[in-house]
């Protein structure tokens, strides 16, 4: 699982992440509407806080590769019930 940051302020959490033909292909995607953290985005590595707000899950999302700002791995067991 990963947190993916895209241009225009989109922060997503997804189950899988691959690059195909210049696009990011993500599955089981939820937009992180509000981080709900006191120590920044990295605090979500170990799961959402009680104040984290997630949008409804989207089964598959594709975004142009050039929109990727950065991404990082998250603890799957901490996020499994949220995705």
PDB file of N, CA, C and O in Angstrom:
ATOM      1  N   UNK A   1       0.840  -1.170   0.000  1.00  0.00           N
ATOM      2  CA  UNK A   1       0.000   0.000   0.000  1.00  0.00           C
ATOM      3  C   UNK A   1       0.889   1.237   0.000  1.00  0.00           C
ATOM      4  O   UNK A   1       2.015   1.226   0.498  1.00  0.00           O
ATOM      5  N   UNK A   2       0.341   2.304  -0.577  1.00  0.00           N
ATOM      6  CA  UNK A   2       1.108   3.540  -0.693  1.00  0.00           C
ATOM      7  C   UNK A   2       0.231   4.764  -0.475  1.00  0.00           C
ATOM      8  O   UNK A   2      -0.981   4.733  -0.687  1.00  0.00           O
ATOM      9  N   UNK A   3       0.875   5.836  -0.049  1.00  0.00           N
ATOM     10  CA  UNK A   3       0.290   7.161  -0.137  1.00  0.00           C
ATOM     11  C   UNK A   3       0.964   7.817  -1.332  1.00  0.00           C
ATOM     12  O   UNK A   3       2.189   7.820  -1.451  1.00  0.00           O
ATOM     13  N   UNK A   4       0.145   8.369  -2.209  1.00  0.00           N
ATOM     14  CA  UNK A   4       0.616   8.974  -3.456  1.00  0.00           C
ATOM     15  C   UNK A   4       0.192  10.435  -3.464  1.00  0.00           C
ATOM     16  O   UNK A   4      -0.982  10.752  -3.274  1.00  0.00           O
ATOM     17  N   UNK A   5       1.151  11.317  -3.683  1.00  0.00           N
ATOM     18  CA  UNK A   5       0.863  12.748  -3.755  1.00  0.00           C
ATOM     19  C   UNK A   5       0.979  13.171  -5.217  1.00  0.00           C
ATOM     20  O   UNK A   5       2.007  12.966  -5.863  1.00  0.00           O
ATOM     21  N   UNK A   6      -0.104  13.769  -5.721  1.00  0.00           N
ATOM     22  CA  UNK A   6      -0.156  14.242  -7.095  1.00  0.00           C
ATOM     23  C   UNK A   6      -0.203  15.767  -7.118  1.00  0.00           C
ATOM     24  O   UNK A   6      -0.447  16.406  -6.095  1.00  0.00           O
ATOM     25  N   UNK A   7       0.032  16.333  -8.283  1.00  0.00           N
ATOM     26  CA  UNK A   7      -0.075  17.778  -8.433  1.00  0.00           C
ATOM     27  C   UNK A   7      -1.482  18.228  -8.093  1.00  0.00           C
ATOM     28  O   UNK A   7      -2.405  17.419  -8.002  1.00  0.00           O
ATOM     29  N   UNK A   8      -1.632  19.514  -7.909  1.00  0.00           N
ATOM     30  CA  UNK A   8      -2.915  20.144  -7.571  1.00  0.00           C
ATOM     31  C   UNK A   8      -3.435  19.721  -6.208  1.00  0.00           C
ATOM     32  O   UNK A   8      -4.627  19.856  -5.933  1.00  0.00           O
ATOM     33  N   UNK A   9      -2.554  19.206  -5.345  1.00  0.00           N
ATOM     34  CA  UNK A   9      -2.926  18.934  -3.969  1.00  0.00           C
ATOM     35  C   UNK A   9      -3.641  17.625  -3.708  1.00  0.00           C
ATOM     36  O   UNK A   9      -4.166  17.426  -2.613  1.00  0.00           O
ATOM     37  N   UNK A  10      -3.679  16.725  -4.677  1.00  0.00           N
ATOM     38  CA  UNK A  10      -4.355  15.446  -4.449  1.00  0.00           C
ATOM     39  C   UNK A  10      -3.434  14.505  -3.683  1.00  0.00           C
ATOM     40  O   UNK A  10      -2.303  14.254  -4.100  1.00  0.00           O
ATOM     41  N   UNK A  11      -3.925  13.987  -2.559  1.00  0.00           N
ATOM     42  CA  UNK A  11      -3.200  13.017  -1.745  1.00  0.00           C
ATOM     43  C   UNK A  11      -4.084  11.777  -1.674  1.00  0.00           C
ATOM     44  O   UNK A  11      -5.206  11.822  -1.168  1.00  0.00           O
ATOM     45  N   UNK A  12      -3.557  10.675  -2.187  1.00  0.00           N
ATOM     46  CA  UNK A  12      -4.336   9.443  -2.309  1.00  0.00           C
ATOM     47  C   UNK A  12      -3.688   8.327  -1.508  1.00  0.00           C
ATOM     48  O   UNK A  12      -2.471   8.305  -1.326  1.00  0.00           O
ATOM     49  N   UNK A  13      -4.500   7.413  -1.036  1.00  0.00           N
ATOM     50  CA  UNK A  13      -4.005   6.173  -0.463  1.00  0.00           C
ATOM     51  C   UNK A  13      -4.528   5.064  -1.366  1.00  0.00           C
ATOM     52  O   UNK A  13      -5.696   5.080  -1.757  1.00  0.00           O
ATOM     53  N   UNK A  14      -3.661   4.090  -1.704  1.00  0.00           N
ATOM     54  CA  UNK A  14      -4.075   3.038  -2.637  1.00  0.00           C
ATOM     55  C   UNK A  14      -3.486   1.691  -2.242  1.00  0.00           C
ATOM     56  O   UNK A  14      -2.461   1.605  -1.565  1.00  0.00           O
ATOM     57  N   UNK A  15      -4.161   0.658  -2.684  1.00  0.00           N
ATOM     58  CA  UNK A  15      -3.705  -0.705  -2.407  1.00  0.00           C
ATOM     59  C   UNK A  15      -2.536  -1.075  -3.307  1.00  0.00           C
ATOM     60  O   UNK A  15      -1.516  -1.561  -2.819  1.00  0.00           O
ATOM     61  N   UNK A  16      -2.663  -0.855  -4.617  1.00  0.00           N
ATOM     62  CA  UNK A  16      -1.577  -1.172  -5.548  1.00  0.00           C
ATOM     63  C   UNK A  16      -1.272   0.030  -6.418  1.00  0.00           C
ATOM     64  O   UNK A  16      -2.086   0.941  -6.571  1.00  0.00           O
ATOM     65  N   UNK A  17      -0.074   0.005  -6.983  1.00  0.00           N
ATOM     66  CA  UNK A  17       0.435   1.138  -7.746  1.00  0.00           C
ATOM     67  C   UNK A  17       1.375   0.588  -8.813  1.00  0.00           C
ATOM     68  O   UNK A  17       2.376  -0.047  -8.483  1.00  0.00           O
ATOM     69  N   UNK A  18       1.071   0.820 -10.071  1.00  0.00           N
ATOM     70  CA  UNK A  18       1.961   0.415 -11.158  1.00  0.00           C
ATOM     71  C   UNK A  18       2.053   1.555 -12.168  1.00  0.00           C
ATOM     72  O   UNK A  18       1.211   2.453 -12.197  1.00  0.00           O
ATOM     73  N   UNK A  19       3.090   1.499 -12.990  1.00  0.00           N
ATOM     74  CA  UNK A  19       3.253   2.483 -14.063  1.00  0.00           C
ATOM     75  C   UNK A  19       3.114   1.748 -15.383  1.00  0.00           C
ATOM     76  O   UNK A  19       3.848   0.799 -15.657  1.00  0.00           O
ATOM     77  N   UNK A  20       2.160   2.196 -16.203  1.00  0.00           N
ATOM     78  CA  UNK A  20       1.893   1.568 -17.488  1.00  0.00           C
ATOM     79  C   UNK A  20       1.712   2.669 -18.538  1.00  0.00           C
ATOM     80  O   UNK A  20       0.856   3.542 -18.393  1.00  0.00           O
ATOM     81  N   UNK A  21       2.509   2.618 -19.570  1.00  0.00           N
ATOM     82  CA  UNK A  21       2.376   3.560 -20.687  1.00  0.00           C
ATOM     83  C   UNK A  21       2.292   5.020 -20.237  1.00  0.00           C
ATOM     84  O   UNK A  21       1.445   5.775 -20.715  1.00  0.00           O
ATOM     85  N   UNK A  22       3.167   5.408 -19.326  1.00  0.00           N
ATOM     86  CA  UNK A  22       3.221   6.802 -18.907  1.00  0.00           C
ATOM     87  C   UNK A  22       2.126   7.231 -17.954  1.00  0.00           C
ATOM     88  O   UNK A  22       1.930   8.425 -17.731  1.00  0.00           O
ATOM     89  N   UNK A  23       1.406   6.265 -17.383  1.00  0.00           N
ATOM     90  CA  UNK A  23       0.341   6.574 -16.431  1.00  0.00           C
ATOM     91  C   UNK A  23       0.515   5.772 -15.146  1.00  0.00           C
ATOM     92  O   UNK A  23       1.005   4.643 -15.166  1.00  0.00           O
ATOM     93  N   UNK A  24       0.110   6.367 -14.035  1.00  0.00           N
ATOM     94  CA  UNK A  24       0.041   5.658 -12.770  1.00  0.00           C
ATOM     95  C   UNK A  24      -1.295   4.936 -12.738  1.00  0.00           C
ATOM     96  O   UNK A  24      -2.338   5.548 -12.965  1.00  0.00           O
ATOM     97  N   UNK A  25      -1.270   3.666 -12.463  1.00  0.00           N
ATOM     98  CA  UNK A  25      -2.506   2.901 -12.319  1.00  0.00           C
ATOM     99  C   UNK A  25      -2.594   2.456 -10.869  1.00  0.00           C
ATOM    100  O   UNK A  25      -1.751   1.702 -10.383  1.00  0.00           O
ATOM    101  N   UNK A  26      -3.624   2.933 -10.186  1.00  0.00           N
ATOM    102  CA  UNK A  26      -3.801   2.640  -8.768  1.00  0.00           C
ATOM    103  C   UNK A  26      -5.131   1.919  -8.561  1.00  0.00           C
ATOM    104  O   UNK A  26      -6.109   2.187  -9.259  1.00  0.00           O
ATOM    105  N   UNK A  27      -5.155   1.003  -7.595  1.00  0.00           N
ATOM    106  CA  UNK A  27      -6.393   0.291  -7.276  1.00  0.00           C
ATOM    107  C   UNK A  27      -6.782   0.557  -5.831  1.00  0.00           C
ATOM    108  O   UNK A  27      -5.944   0.889  -4.993  1.00  0.00           O
ATOM    109  N   UNK A  28      -8.065   0.404  -5.560  1.00  0.00           N
ATOM    110  CA  UNK A  28      -8.631   0.634  -4.218  1.00  0.00           C
ATOM    111  C   UNK A  28      -8.136   1.976  -3.686  1.00  0.00           C
ATOM    112  O   UNK A  28      -7.406   2.033  -2.697  1.00  0.00           O
ATOM    113  N   UNK A  29      -8.535   3.032  -4.344  1.00  0.00           N
ATOM    114  CA  UNK A  29      -8.020   4.371  -4.080  1.00  0.00           C
ATOM    115  C   UNK A  29      -9.013   5.184  -3.253  1.00  0.00           C
ATOM    116  O   UNK A  29     -10.215   5.185  -3.517  1.00  0.00           O
ATOM    117  N   UNK A  30      -8.482   5.871  -2.251  1.00  0.00           N
ATOM    118  CA  UNK A  30      -9.277   6.842  -1.488  1.00  0.00           C
ATOM    119  C   UNK A  30      -8.477   8.126  -1.408  1.00  0.00           C
ATOM    120  O   UNK A  30      -7.279   8.110  -1.124  1.00  0.00           O
ATOM    121  N   UNK A  31      -9.140   9.226  -1.659  1.00  0.00           N
ATOM    122  CA  UNK A  31      -8.520  10.533  -1.516  1.00  0.00           C
ATOM    123  C   UNK A  31      -8.499  10.875  -0.021  1.00  0.00           C
ATOM    124  O   UNK A  31      -9.504  10.717   0.671  1.00  0.00           O
ATOM    125  N   UNK A  32      -7.362  11.339   0.461  1.00  0.00           N
ATOM    126  CA  UNK A  32      -7.267  11.769   1.854  1.00  0.00           C
ATOM    127  C   UNK A  32      -7.694  13.235   1.883  1.00  0.00           C
ATOM    128  O   UNK A  32      -6.912  14.127   1.552  1.00  0.00           O
ATOM    129  N   UNK A  33      -8.920  13.467   2.276  1.00  0.00           N
ATOM    130  CA  UNK A  33      -9.525  14.802   2.282  1.00  0.00           C
ATOM    131  C   UNK A  33      -8.893  15.687   3.355  1.00  0.00           C
ATOM    132  O   UNK A  33      -8.607  16.860   3.114  1.00  0.00           O
ATOM    133  N   UNK A  34      -8.675  15.114   4.545  1.00  0.00           N
ATOM    134  CA  UNK A  34      -8.028  15.835   5.649  1.00  0.00           C
ATOM    135  C   UNK A  34      -7.056  14.874   6.319  1.00  0.00           C
ATOM    136  O   UNK A  34      -7.439  13.773   6.715  1.00  0.00           O
ATOM    137  N   UNK A  35      -5.819  15.282   6.445  1.00  0.00           N
ATOM    138  CA  UNK A  35      -4.811  14.408   7.043  1.00  0.00           C
ATOM    139  C   UNK A  35      -5.122  14.099   8.496  1.00  0.00           C
ATOM    140  O   UNK A  35      -4.974  12.958   8.933  1.00  0.00           O
ATOM    141  N   UNK A  36      -5.549  15.102   9.245  1.00  0.00           N
ATOM    142  CA  UNK A  36      -5.845  14.895  10.662  1.00  0.00           C
ATOM    143  C   UNK A  36      -4.606  14.597  11.482  1.00  0.00           C
ATOM    144  O   UNK A  36      -4.667  13.852  12.460  1.00  0.00           O
ATOM    145  N   UNK A  37      -3.472  15.179  11.085  1.00  0.00           N
ATOM    146  CA  UNK A  37      -2.218  14.904  11.779  1.00  0.00           C
ATOM    147  C   UNK A  37      -1.685  16.151  12.473  1.00  0.00           C
ATOM    148  O   UNK A  37      -2.049  17.276  12.130  1.00  0.00           O
ATOM    149  N   UNK A  38      -0.820  15.931  13.451  1.00  0.00           N
ATOM    150  CA  UNK A  38      -0.127  17.023  14.127  1.00  0.00           C
ATOM    151  C   UNK A  38       1.331  17.098  13.670  1.00  0.00           C
ATOM    152  O   UNK A  38       2.027  18.078  13.933  1.00  0.00           O
ATOM    153  N   UNK A  39       1.786  16.026  12.971  1.00  0.00           N
ATOM    154  CA  UNK A  39       3.197  15.936  12.586  1.00  0.00           C
ATOM    155  C   UNK A  39       3.368  15.718  11.086  1.00  0.00           C
ATOM    156  O   UNK A  39       4.370  15.145  10.656  1.00  0.00           O
ATOM    157  N   UNK A  40       2.422  16.160  10.300  1.00  0.00           N
ATOM    158  CA  UNK A  40       2.547  16.075   8.852  1.00  0.00           C
ATOM    159  C   UNK A  40       2.083  14.761   8.257  1.00  0.00           C
ATOM    160  O   UNK A  40       1.637  13.856   8.963  1.00  0.00           O
ATOM    161  N   UNK A  41       2.197  14.680   6.954  1.00  0.00           N
ATOM    162  CA  UNK A  41       1.701  13.530   6.196  1.00  0.00           C
ATOM    163  C   UNK A  41       2.377  12.223   6.593  1.00  0.00           C
ATOM    164  O   UNK A  41       1.737  11.172   6.596  1.00  0.00           O
ATOM    165  N   UNK A  42       3.650  12.278   6.925  1.00  0.00           N
ATOM    166  CA  UNK A  42       4.380  11.071   7.309  1.00  0.00           C
ATOM    167  C   UNK A  42       3.796  10.357   8.510  1.00  0.00           C
ATOM    168  O   UNK A  42       4.030   9.163   8.691  1.00  0.00           O
ATOM    169  N   UNK A  43       3.049  11.056   9.325  1.00  0.00           N
ATOM    170  CA  UNK A  43       2.407  10.449  10.491  1.00  0.00           C
ATOM    171  C   UNK A  43       1.408   9.376  10.079  1.00  0.00           C
ATOM    172  O   UNK A  43       1.065   8.509  10.882  1.00  0.00           O
ATOM    173  N   UNK A  44       0.937   9.427   8.832  1.00  0.00           N
ATOM    174  CA  UNK A  44      -0.057   8.450   8.364  1.00  0.00           C
ATOM    175  C   UNK A  44       0.547   7.115   7.932  1.00  0.00           C
ATOM    176  O   UNK A  44      -0.191   6.208   7.547  1.00  0.00           O
ATOM    177  N   UNK A  45       1.862   6.976   7.988  1.00  0.00           N
ATOM    178  CA  UNK A  45       2.503   5.704   7.651  1.00  0.00           C
ATOM    179  C   UNK A  45       1.882   4.574   8.464  1.00  0.00           C
ATOM    180  O   UNK A  45       1.649   3.485   7.940  1.00  0.00           O
ATOM    181  N   UNK A  46       1.618   4.828   9.722  1.00  0.00           N
ATOM    182  CA  UNK A  46       1.089   3.798  10.629  1.00  0.00           C
ATOM    183  C   UNK A  46      -0.420   3.821  10.758  1.00  0.00           C
ATOM    184  O   UNK A  46      -0.970   3.369  11.762  1.00  0.00           O
ATOM    185  N   UNK A  47      -1.096   4.353   9.735  1.00  0.00           N
ATOM    186  CA  UNK A  47      -2.556   4.343   9.708  1.00  0.00           C
ATOM    187  C   UNK A  47      -3.135   5.725   9.908  1.00  0.00           C
ATOM    188  O   UNK A  47      -2.445   6.647  10.344  1.00  0.00           O
ATOM    189  N   UNK A  48      -4.418   5.861   9.583  1.00  0.00           N
ATOM    190  CA  UNK A  48      -5.082   7.150   9.739  1.00  0.00           C
ATOM    191  C   UNK A  48      -5.289   7.473  11.219  1.00  0.00           C
ATOM    192  O   UNK A  48      -5.374   6.577  12.058  1.00  0.00           O
ATOM    193  N   UNK A  49      -5.367   8.769  11.520  1.00  0.00           N
ATOM    194  CA  UNK A  49      -5.682   9.197  12.880  1.00  0.00           C
ATOM    195  C   UNK A  49      -7.209   9.264  13.017  1.00  0.00           C
ATOM    196  O   UNK A  49      -7.934   9.061  12.043  1.00  0.00           O
ATOM    197  N   UNK A  50      -7.676   9.543  14.206  1.00  0.00           N
ATOM    198  CA  UNK A  50      -9.124   9.668  14.395  1.00  0.00           C
ATOM    199  C   UNK A  50      -9.681  10.889  13.662  1.00  0.00           C
ATOM    200  O   UNK A  50     -10.886  10.971  13.423  1.00  0.00           O
ATOM    201  N   UNK A  51      -8.816  11.832  13.308  1.00  0.00           N
ATOM    202  CA  UNK A  51      -9.246  13.034  12.595  1.00  0.00           C
ATOM    203  C   UNK A  51      -9.007  12.970  11.085  1.00  0.00           C
ATOM    204  O   UNK A  51      -9.357  13.909  10.369  1.00  0.00           O
ATOM    205  N   UNK A  52      -8.421  11.887  10.592  1.00  0.00           N
ATOM    206  CA  UNK A  52      -8.204  11.726   9.149  1.00  0.00           C
ATOM    207  C   UNK A  52      -9.548  11.515   8.466  1.00  0.00           C
ATOM    208  O   UNK A  52     -10.378  10.743   8.946  1.00  0.00           O
ATOM    209  N   UNK A  53      -9.761  12.191   7.361  1.00  0.00           N
ATOM    210  CA  UNK A  53     -11.002  12.063   6.596  1.00  0.00           C
ATOM    211  C   UNK A  53     -10.685  11.533   5.196  1.00  0.00           C
ATOM    212  O   UNK A  53      -9.867  12.100   4.472  1.00  0.00           O
ATOM    213  N   UNK A  54     -11.352  10.430   4.833  1.00  0.00           N
ATOM    214  CA  UNK A  54     -11.137   9.777   3.547  1.00  0.00           C
ATOM    215  C   UNK A  54     -12.396   9.851   2.702  1.00  0.00           C
ATOM    216  O   UNK A  54     -13.503   9.681   3.213  1.00  0.00           O
ATOM    217  N   UNK A  55     -12.228  10.106   1.403  1.00  0.00           N
ATOM    218  CA  UNK A  55     -13.357  10.075   0.473  1.00  0.00           C
ATOM    219  C   UNK A  55     -13.732   8.623   0.177  1.00  0.00           C
ATOM    220  O   UNK A  55     -13.000   7.695   0.520  1.00  0.00           O
ATOM    221  N   UNK A  56     -14.869   8.450  -0.458  1.00  0.00           N
ATOM    222  CA  UNK A  56     -15.342   7.130  -0.860  1.00  0.00           C
ATOM    223  C   UNK A  56     -14.325   6.459  -1.776  1.00  0.00           C
ATOM    224  O   UNK A  56     -13.691   7.122  -2.598  1.00  0.00           O
ATOM    225  N   UNK A  57     -14.171   5.151  -1.634  1.00  0.00           N
ATOM    226  CA  UNK A  57     -13.208   4.412  -2.432  1.00  0.00           C
ATOM    227  C   UNK A  57     -13.570   4.401  -3.913  1.00  0.00           C
ATOM    228  O   UNK A  57     -14.738   4.273  -4.281  1.00  0.00           O
ATOM    229  N   UNK A  58     -12.554   4.537  -4.751  1.00  0.00           N
ATOM    230  CA  UNK A  58     -12.677   4.417  -6.204  1.00  0.00           C
ATOM    231  C   UNK A  58     -11.893   3.168  -6.592  1.00  0.00           C
ATOM    232  O   UNK A  58     -10.714   3.072  -6.252  1.00  0.00           O
ATOM    233  N   UNK A  59     -12.501   2.206  -7.293  1.00  0.00           N
ATOM    234  CA  UNK A  59     -11.812   0.941  -7.589  1.00  0.00           C
ATOM    235  C   UNK A  59     -10.514   1.097  -8.380  1.00  0.00           C
ATOM    236  O   UNK A  59      -9.518   0.453  -8.049  1.00  0.00           O
ATOM    237  N   UNK A  60     -10.501   1.936  -9.415  1.00  0.00           N
ATOM    238  CA  UNK A  60      -9.303   2.095 -10.253  1.00  0.00           C
ATOM    239  C   UNK A  60      -9.148   3.560 -10.628  1.00  0.00           C
ATOM    240  O   UNK A  60     -10.110   4.214 -11.030  1.00  0.00           O
ATOM    241  N   UNK A  61      -7.929   4.068 -10.493  1.00  0.00           N
ATOM    242  CA  UNK A  61      -7.621   5.446 -10.890  1.00  0.00           C
ATOM    243  C   UNK A  61      -6.365   5.409 -11.747  1.00  0.00           C
ATOM    244  O   UNK A  61      -5.405   4.707 -11.426  1.00  0.00           O
ATOM    245  N   UNK A  62      -6.375   6.165 -12.836  1.00  0.00           N
ATOM    246  CA  UNK A  62      -5.178   6.344 -13.668  1.00  0.00           C
ATOM    247  C   UNK A  62      -4.884   7.835 -13.727  1.00  0.00           C
ATOM    248  O   UNK A  62      -5.789   8.648 -13.914  1.00  0.00           O
ATOM    249  N   UNK A  63      -3.615   8.186 -13.566  1.00  0.00           N
ATOM    250  CA  UNK A  63      -3.191   9.583 -13.620  1.00  0.00           C
ATOM    251  C   UNK A  63      -1.923   9.651 -14.454  1.00  0.00           C
ATOM    252  O   UNK A  63      -1.129   8.711 -14.437  1.00  0.00           O
ATOM    253  N   UNK A  64      -1.715  10.742 -15.185  1.00  0.00           N
ATOM    254  CA  UNK A  64      -0.481  10.866 -15.957  1.00  0.00           C
ATOM    255  C   UNK A  64       0.748  10.840 -15.038  1.00  0.00           C
ATOM    256  O   UNK A  64       0.740  11.449 -13.968  1.00  0.00           O
ATOM    257  N   UNK A  65       1.772  10.150 -15.450  1.00  0.00           N
ATOM    258  CA  UNK A  65       2.975  10.001 -14.638  1.00  0.00           C
ATOM    259  C   UNK A  65       3.566  11.354 -14.244  1.00  0.00           C
ATOM    260  O   UNK A  65       4.113  11.493 -13.149  1.00  0.00           O
ATOM    261  N   UNK A  66       3.463  12.340 -15.113  1.00  0.00           N
ATOM    262  CA  UNK A  66       4.041  13.653 -14.805  1.00  0.00           C
ATOM    263  C   UNK A  66       3.330  14.348 -13.645  1.00  0.00           C
ATOM    264  O   UNK A  66       3.831  15.349 -13.133  1.00  0.00           O
ATOM    265  N   UNK A  67       2.172  13.838 -13.219  1.00  0.00           N
ATOM    266  CA  UNK A  67       1.461  14.439 -12.084  1.00  0.00           C
ATOM    267  C   UNK A  67       1.952  13.917 -10.733  1.00  0.00           C
ATOM    268  O   UNK A  67       1.542  14.424  -9.689  1.00  0.00           O
ATOM    269  N   UNK A  68       2.825  12.911 -10.747  1.00  0.00           N
ATOM    270  CA  UNK A  68       3.347  12.356  -9.494  1.00  0.00           C
ATOM    271  C   UNK A  68       4.355  13.312  -8.868  1.00  0.00           C
ATOM    272  O   UNK A  68       5.330  13.705  -9.509  1.00  0.00           O
ATOM    273  N   UNK A  69       4.117  13.683  -7.615  1.00  0.00           N
ATOM    274  CA  UNK A  69       5.058  14.512  -6.868  1.00  0.00           C
ATOM    275  C   UNK A  69       5.968  13.600  -6.046  1.00  0.00           C
ATOM    276  O   UNK A  69       7.192  13.694  -6.141  1.00  0.00           O
ATOM    277  N   UNK A  70       5.370  12.714  -5.237  1.00  0.00           N
ATOM    278  CA  UNK A  70       6.118  11.689  -4.513  1.00  0.00           C
ATOM    279  C   UNK A  70       5.149  10.648  -3.976  1.00  0.00           C
ATOM    280  O   UNK A  70       3.935  10.848  -3.995  1.00  0.00           O
ATOM    281  N   UNK A  71       5.698   9.530  -3.495  1.00  0.00           N
ATOM    282  CA  UNK A  71       4.879   8.487  -2.884  1.00  0.00           C
ATOM    283  C   UNK A  71       5.718   7.787  -1.824  1.00  0.00           C
ATOM    284  O   UNK A  71       6.946   7.861  -1.834  1.00  0.00           O
ATOM    285  N   UNK A  72       5.033   7.107  -0.911  1.00  0.00           N
ATOM    286  CA  UNK A  72       5.748   6.336   0.099  1.00  0.00           C
ATOM    287  C   UNK A  72       4.890   5.175   0.576  1.00  0.00           C
ATOM    288  O   UNK A  72       3.661   5.214   0.525  1.00  0.00           O
ATOM    289  N   UNK A  73       5.585   4.138   1.042  1.00  0.00           N
ATOM    290  CA  UNK A  73       4.911   2.944   1.540  1.00  0.00           C
ATOM    291  C   UNK A  73       4.264   3.232   2.889  1.00  0.00           C
ATOM    292  O   UNK A  73       4.739   4.060   3.666  1.00  0.00           O
ATOM    293  N   UNK A  74       3.175   2.528   3.141  1.00  0.00           N
ATOM    294  CA  UNK A  74       2.487   2.625   4.420  1.00  0.00           C
ATOM    295  C   UNK A  74       2.311   1.218   4.995  1.00  0.00           C
ATOM    296  O   UNK A  74       2.435   0.231   4.270  1.00  0.00           O
ATOM    297  N   UNK A  75       2.029   1.128   6.272  1.00  0.00           N
ATOM    298  CA  UNK A  75       1.861  -0.165   6.937  1.00  0.00           C
ATOM    299  C   UNK A  75       0.509  -0.746   6.531  1.00  0.00           C
ATOM    300  O   UNK A  75      -0.546  -0.222   6.891  1.00  0.00           O
ATOM    301  N   UNK A  76       0.565  -1.832   5.778  1.00  0.00           N
ATOM    302  CA  UNK A  76      -0.659  -2.419   5.226  1.00  0.00           C
ATOM    303  C   UNK A  76      -1.662  -2.803   6.304  1.00  0.00           C
ATOM    304  O   UNK A  76      -2.853  -2.525   6.166  1.00  0.00           O
ATOM    305  N   UNK A  77      -1.198  -3.436   7.371  1.00  0.00           N
ATOM    306  CA  UNK A  77      -2.131  -3.885   8.413  1.00  0.00           C
ATOM    307  C   UNK A  77      -2.842  -2.709   9.092  1.00  0.00           C
ATOM    308  O   UNK A  77      -3.964  -2.860   9.575  1.00  0.00           O
ATOM    309  N   UNK A  78      -2.198  -1.549   9.129  1.00  0.00           N
ATOM    310  CA  UNK A  78      -2.794  -0.368   9.761  1.00  0.00           C
ATOM    311  C   UNK A  78      -3.845   0.299   8.873  1.00  0.00           C
ATOM    312  O   UNK A  78      -4.724   1.006   9.366  1.00  0.00           O
ATOM    313  N   UNK A  79      -3.749   0.070   7.565  1.00  0.00           N
ATOM    314  CA  UNK A  79      -4.670   0.692   6.618  1.00  0.00           C
ATOM    315  C   UNK A  79      -5.704  -0.277   6.047  1.00  0.00           C
ATOM    316  O   UNK A  79      -6.677   0.160   5.431  1.00  0.00           O
ATOM    317  N   UNK A  80      -5.513  -1.583   6.239  1.00  0.00           N
ATOM    318  CA  UNK A  80      -6.353  -2.594   5.580  1.00  0.00           C
ATOM    319  C   UNK A  80      -7.839  -2.389   5.788  1.00  0.00           C
ATOM    320  O   UNK A  80      -8.616  -2.595   4.856  1.00  0.00           O
ATOM    321  N   UNK A  81      -8.254  -2.000   6.948  1.00  0.00           N
ATOM    322  CA  UNK A  81      -9.702  -1.841   7.212  1.00  0.00           C
ATOM    323  C   UNK A  81     -10.252  -0.536   6.644  1.00  0.00           C
ATOM    324  O   UNK A  81     -11.461  -0.308   6.691  1.00  0.00           O
ATOM    325  N   UNK A  82      -9.399   0.310   6.117  1.00  0.00           N
ATOM    326  CA  UNK A  82      -9.812   1.609   5.569  1.00  0.00           C
ATOM    327  C   UNK A  82      -9.848   1.627   4.051  1.00  0.00           C
ATOM    328  O   UNK A  82     -10.379   2.559   3.447  1.00  0.00           O
ATOM    329  N   UNK A  83      -9.281   0.594   3.434  1.00  0.00           N
ATOM    330  CA  UNK A  83      -9.250   0.534   1.967  1.00  0.00           C
ATOM    331  C   UNK A  83      -9.964  -0.736   1.512  1.00  0.00           C
ATOM    332  O   UNK A  83     -10.060  -0.994   0.312  1.00  0.00           O
TER     333      UNK A  83
END
